[in-house]
Amino acid sequence: MACFNNEQYQILANDLIGDIFYTSTSYRGKISTLRQYAEIIIRKILDINPKEKIMLGDKRIRKHIETLQNHEVVENAVKKLKEEGNKTTHTQYRGEVTDKEFNIAMDGIFDLLSYLFINYFEKYEFGTNTEVMYSFSILPPIIRYKVLIFLYGKYPENRCIIDKLVLATLKACDVQTAEKWVEDNKESLMLISAYSENFNNNIELQYLISKKDVEINMYQLCKKKVNQVGEMINRSGVLYSDFESALPHYRKNGIIQDNTLEAQEFNDIMEFIYMGRKERERLCSALNNPMLILNIIE
């Protein structure tokens, strides 16, 4: 039986997320609060009893993390958060804390959140559940990118990982970064046929290849995707770039209506990462100086 329950942390998550993203407190205060939020994510990852006290640097917690599959993702994230957090919570450091330090700590948070999905897709193969794939696509691009770039390193022949990674790179980074990734991996991508019955059906919905193009390889497909989707992004922009703009899409279409354990576990992760988040439009109307805060979020 799981020890961690999302509902038990709802109020705390609301307070922490609000202080980090929806108030005009200093970066020093935001990073300190990020460390508290990181502890909640670690509790989720390690399934720790809510009555049990934890700290990011605790030796017992470090040993527990070492037992995790792909533990290096969590260890590196904790290292980022500890380094930036220690600087801002101890009075020996009297210098200015800037957005640079905040962004480093925030990247550690993104890594921890991404690990929840990495761990999930180690259990349930990426690309095998269409409903999960659709819901996953509603996540902010940076989370998808971090999950997929890691999974590709372990499963470089998974067509669905490759397909979604190109999209995530376009949206989280830019066209040039996506083009470079495709060219850097050209040799291996050319060895993978873009055709399989399930994958081809999915691609056809995107009007990229037809049944007569069964000889196309993943390198060619990725090139097409970068050109076509990249042009659309340059023309119209990205539909959503953060949790705040993705939230209404998640609430409307992202909750999987299925009673299987696979669906329930995915819904649980999605519910957790959206705890405390506010929709962008509602947020803008509620703040006196919304653009100041939204620039931080971006």
C-alpha positions as CSV (number, residue, x, y, z in Angstrom):
1,M,0.0,0.0,0.0
2,A,1.4,3.4,-1.0
3,C,2.3,5.8,1.8
4,F,2.2,9.0,-0.4
5,N,-1.2,10.5,-1.1
6,N,-1.6,13.6,-3.3
7,E,-4.5,14.9,-1.3
8,Q,-2.5,15.1,1.9
9,Y,-0.1,17.6,0.2
10,Q,-2.6,19.7,-1.6
11,I,-2.7,22.6,0.8
12,L,1.1,22.7,1.2
13,A,1.6,22.5,-2.6
14,N,-0.8,25.3,-3.1
15,D,1.2,27.5,-0.6
16,L,4.6,26.6,-2.0
17,I,3.7,26.9,-5.7
18,G,1.9,30.2,-4.9
19,D,5.0,31.6,-3.1
20,I,7.3,30.5,-5.9
21,F,5.4,31.6,-9.0
22,Y,2.5,33.8,-8.1
23,T,4.0,36.4,-5.8
24,S,6.7,39.0,-6.2
25,T,9.0,37.7,-3.5
26,S,12.8,37.8,-3.9
27,Y,14.7,35.1,-5.8
28,R,16.4,34.3,-2.5
29,G,13.0,33.4,-1.0
30,K,11.8,31.6,-4.1
31,I,14.8,29.3,-4.1
32,S,14.4,28.5,-0.5
33,T,10.8,27.6,-1.1
34,L,11.8,25.5,-4.2
35,R,13.8,23.3,-1.8
36,Q,10.7,22.7,0.3
37,Y,8.7,21.8,-2.9
38,A,11.6,19.5,-3.9
39,E,11.1,17.6,-0.6
40,I,7.5,16.9,-1.5
41,I,8.6,15.5,-4.9
42,I,11.2,13.3,-3.2
43,R,8.5,12.1,-0.8
44,K,6.5,11.2,-3.9
45,I,9.4,9.4,-5.6
46,L,10.4,7.5,-2.6
47,D,6.8,6.9,-1.3
48,I,7.7,8.3,2.2
49,N,5.2,8.4,5.0
50,P,3.9,11.9,5.6
51,K,4.8,11.7,9.3
52,E,8.4,11.0,8.5
53,K,10.8,13.9,8.5
54,I,13.2,14.3,5.5
55,M,15.9,16.7,4.3
56,L,17.5,16.7,0.9
57,G,21.0,16.2,2.3
58,D,20.0,13.5,4.8
59,K,22.3,10.4,4.5
60,R,19.3,8.1,4.9
61,I,17.5,9.8,2.0
62,R,20.6,9.6,-0.2
63,K,21.0,5.9,0.4
64,H,17.3,5.4,-0.4
65,I,17.7,7.4,-3.7
66,E,20.7,5.2,-4.6
67,T,18.4,2.1,-4.7
68,L,16.2,3.7,-7.4
69,Q,16.4,2.7,-11.1
70,N,18.0,5.6,-13.0
71,H,18.9,7.1,-9.7
72,E,21.4,9.5,-11.3
73,V,18.6,11.7,-12.5
74,V,17.4,12.3,-9.0
75,E,20.9,12.6,-7.5
76,N,21.9,15.3,-10.1
77,A,18.6,17.2,-9.5
78,V,19.1,17.1,-5.7
79,K,22.7,18.4,-6.2
80,K,21.5,21.4,-8.1
81,L,18.8,22.2,-5.5
82,K,21.2,21.8,-2.6
83,E,23.9,24.0,-4.1
84,E,21.6,26.8,-4.9
85,G,19.5,26.3,-1.8
86,N,22.4,26.3,0.6
87,K,23.6,29.6,-0.9
88,T,20.2,31.3,-0.3
89,T,19.3,29.9,3.1
90,H,22.6,30.5,5.0
91,T,23.5,34.1,6.1
92,Q,27.2,33.6,5.2
93,Y,26.2,34.4,1.6
94,R,25.4,38.2,1.4
95,G,25.5,38.6,-2.4
96,E,22.6,39.2,-4.8
97,V,20.6,36.2,-5.8
98,T,19.5,36.5,-9.4
99,D,17.3,34.8,-11.9
100,K,20.4,32.7,-13.0
101,E,20.4,30.9,-9.6
102,F,16.7,30.6,-9.7
103,N,16.7,29.0,-13.1
104,I,19.4,26.5,-12.1
105,A,17.3,25.4,-9.1
106,M,14.1,25.4,-11.2
107,D,15.9,23.0,-13.7
108,G,16.5,20.7,-10.7
109,I,12.7,20.7,-10.0
110,F,12.0,19.9,-13.7
111,D,14.4,17.0,-13.5
112,L,12.6,15.6,-10.4
113,L,9.2,16.0,-12.0
114,S,10.5,14.3,-15.2
115,Y,11.8,11.4,-13.2
116,L,8.3,10.5,-12.2
117,F,7.5,9.9,-15.8
118,I,10.8,8.2,-16.6
119,N,10.1,5.8,-13.8
120,Y,6.5,5.3,-15.1
121,F,7.7,4.5,-18.6
122,E,10.3,2.0,-17.3
123,K,7.2,0.1,-16.1
124,Y,4.9,0.7,-19.0
125,E,6.6,0.9,-22.4
126,F,6.5,4.3,-24.0
127,G,4.1,4.5,-27.0
128,T,2.0,1.4,-26.3
129,N,-1.0,3.3,-24.8
130,T,-2.6,5.9,-27.0
131,E,-4.5,7.6,-24.2
132,V,-1.4,8.0,-22.1
133,M,0.5,9.4,-25.2
134,Y,-2.2,12.0,-25.8
135,S,-2.2,13.1,-22.1
136,F,1.6,13.1,-22.0
137,S,1.6,15.5,-25.0
138,I,-0.3,18.1,-22.9
139,L,2.7,18.4,-20.5
140,P,4.9,21.5,-20.8
141,P,7.5,20.9,-23.5
142,I,10.5,21.1,-21.1
143,I,9.1,18.2,-19.1
144,R,8.5,16.1,-22.2
145,Y,11.9,17.0,-23.6
146,K,13.7,15.9,-20.4
147,V,11.8,12.6,-20.2
148,L,12.3,11.8,-23.9
149,I,15.9,12.7,-24.2
150,F,16.6,10.3,-21.3
151,L,14.4,7.5,-22.6
152,Y,16.0,7.8,-26.1
153,G,19.4,7.2,-24.5
154,K,18.2,3.9,-23.2
155,Y,15.8,2.9,-26.0
156,P,17.2,4.4,-29.2
157,E,15.1,2.2,-31.5
158,N,11.7,3.1,-30.1
159,R,10.0,4.9,-32.9
160,C,7.5,6.7,-30.7
161,I,10.2,8.1,-28.4
162,I,12.0,9.4,-31.5
163,D,8.9,10.9,-33.0
164,K,7.8,12.7,-29.8
165,L,11.4,13.8,-28.9
166,V,11.7,15.7,-32.2
167,L,8.4,17.5,-31.4
168,A,9.4,18.2,-27.8
169,T,12.8,19.6,-28.9
170,L,11.1,21.9,-31.4
171,K,8.8,23.3,-28.7
172,A,11.2,23.3,-25.7
173,C,14.2,24.6,-27.6
174,D,14.0,25.7,-31.2
175,V,14.2,24.6,-34.8
176,Q,18.0,24.8,-34.9
177,T,18.4,22.6,-31.8
178,A,16.0,20.0,-33.3
179,E,17.8,20.1,-36.7
180,K,21.1,19.5,-34.9
181,W,19.7,16.6,-32.9
182,V,18.5,14.9,-36.1
183,E,21.8,15.4,-37.9
184,D,23.8,14.2,-34.9
185,N,21.8,11.0,-34.8
186,K,21.5,10.6,-38.6
187,E,23.4,7.4,-38.8
188,S,21.3,5.5,-36.3
189,L,18.0,7.1,-37.4
190,M,18.6,6.0,-41.0
191,L,18.7,2.3,-39.8
192,I,15.2,2.5,-38.3
193,S,12.3,2.1,-40.6
194,A,9.5,4.6,-39.9
195,Y,7.0,1.9,-40.7
196,S,5.2,-0.3,-38.3
197,E,1.5,-0.9,-38.3
198,N,0.7,0.9,-35.1
199,F,3.3,3.7,-35.6
200,N,2.4,4.3,-39.2
201,N,-1.3,4.7,-38.3
202,N,-0.3,7.4,-35.8
203,I,1.9,9.2,-38.3
204,E,-0.8,9.2,-41.0
205,L,-3.0,11.2,-38.7
206,Q,-0.4,13.9,-38.9
207,Y,-0.3,13.8,-42.7
208,L,3.4,13.3,-42.9
209,I,3.6,10.0,-44.7
210,S,1.2,7.7,-46.6
211,K,1.0,4.0,-46.9
212,K,3.0,4.2,-50.2
213,D,5.9,5.6,-48.2
214,V,6.6,2.5,-46.2
215,E,10.3,2.6,-47.1
216,I,10.8,5.9,-45.3
217,N,13.3,5.8,-42.4
218,M,13.2,7.7,-39.1
219,Y,15.8,10.2,-40.3
220,Q,13.7,11.2,-43.3
221,L,10.6,11.4,-41.1
222,C,12.3,13.5,-38.5
223,K,13.5,15.9,-41.2
224,K,10.0,16.2,-42.5
225,K,8.6,16.9,-39.0
226,V,11.2,19.5,-38.2
227,N,10.5,21.4,-41.5
228,Q,6.7,21.2,-41.3
229,V,6.1,21.6,-37.6
230,G,8.9,24.1,-37.3
231,E,7.3,26.2,-39.9
232,M,4.0,26.0,-38.0
233,I,5.6,27.1,-34.8
234,N,7.4,30.0,-36.4
235,R,4.1,31.1,-37.9
236,S,1.7,30.6,-35.0
237,G,3.9,30.0,-31.9
238,V,3.7,27.2,-29.3
239,L,0.2,26.5,-28.0
240,Y,1.5,26.3,-24.4
241,S,4.9,26.6,-22.9
242,D,4.3,26.2,-19.1
243,F,2.0,24.5,-16.6
244,E,-0.2,27.6,-16.4
245,S,-1.1,27.6,-20.1
246,A,-1.3,23.8,-20.3
247,L,-3.5,23.4,-17.3
248,P,-6.9,24.1,-19.0
249,H,-6.0,21.6,-21.7
250,Y,-5.1,19.0,-19.1
251,R,-8.3,19.5,-17.2
252,K,-10.4,19.3,-20.3
253,N,-8.7,16.4,-22.2
254,G,-5.8,15.1,-20.1
255,I,-7.5,13.0,-17.4
256,I,-7.7,9.4,-18.7
257,Q,-11.1,7.8,-18.2
258,D,-9.9,4.2,-17.6
259,N,-9.8,2.0,-14.6
260,T,-6.7,0.1,-15.5
261,L,-3.7,0.3,-13.1
262,E,-1.6,1.8,-15.9
263,A,-4.1,4.6,-16.4
264,Q,-4.6,5.2,-12.7
265,E,-0.9,5.5,-12.1
266,F,-0.4,8.0,-14.9
267,N,-3.4,10.1,-13.7
268,D,-1.9,10.1,-10.2
269,I,1.4,11.6,-11.5
270,M,-0.4,14.2,-13.7
271,E,-2.6,15.2,-10.7
272,F,0.5,15.6,-8.5
273,I,2.5,17.8,-10.9
274,Y,-0.4,20.1,-11.5
275,M,-1.2,20.6,-7.8
276,G,-1.1,24.3,-6.9
277,R,-1.0,25.5,-10.5
278,K,-3.3,28.2,-11.7
279,E,-4.6,28.8,-15.2
280,R,-2.9,31.6,-17.0
281,E,-6.0,33.7,-17.8
282,R,-7.3,33.5,-14.3
283,L,-3.8,34.2,-13.0
284,C,-3.5,37.3,-15.1
285,S,-6.8,38.7,-13.9
286,A,-5.9,38.1,-10.3
287,L,-2.5,39.9,-10.2
288,N,-1.8,43.6,-10.0
289,N,1.3,43.2,-12.1
290,P,0.9,39.8,-13.9
291,M,3.6,40.2,-16.6
292,L,6.3,40.5,-13.9
293,I,5.4,37.1,-12.5
294,L,4.6,35.5,-15.8
295,N,8.1,36.5,-17.1
296,I,9.5,34.5,-14.2
297,I,7.4,31.5,-15.0
298,E,8.5,31.5,-18.7
